[in-house]
Amino acid sequence: MDGSKPVSDKDAIKVAKQYLADMYADEPINDLRLEGIRKDHKMDTWDVIIGFSRPIRRPERPVNSETFQSAIRKIDVTVSAYKTVKIAADNGEVLEMSDAKW
């Protein structure tokens, strides 16, 4: 954002998604989606909640034989994560990222 005009809600969403993509560039995240947005008029910020999916690997447990259950333990599981990105409404600067609180 160039700071020449106030940041719209749509611009804040774009900034939040791009910021998360950049911060998690070394991790495979996908399905970035808007979960909520709120303007804090007192602080002149946008609080944008973005949800996304990320794989986690289940810890492998020693098993005596290669059974269906032991094969299942090795599969990556996808979990949902939710982050709140606080963005300055006057210039689009990202001020903070934190776990979303509902």
Salt bridges, closest charged atoms under 4 A:
GLU27 OE1 - ARG54 NH2 2.58
ASP31 OD2 - ARG33 NH1 3.17
GLU35 OE2 - ARG33 NE 2.95
ASP47 OD2 - ARG38 NH2 2.73
ASP47 OD1 - LYS86 NZ 2.83
GLU66 OE1 - LYS74 NZ 3.53
ASP76 OD1 - ARG57 NE 3.42
ASP99 OD1 - LYS83 NZ 2.45
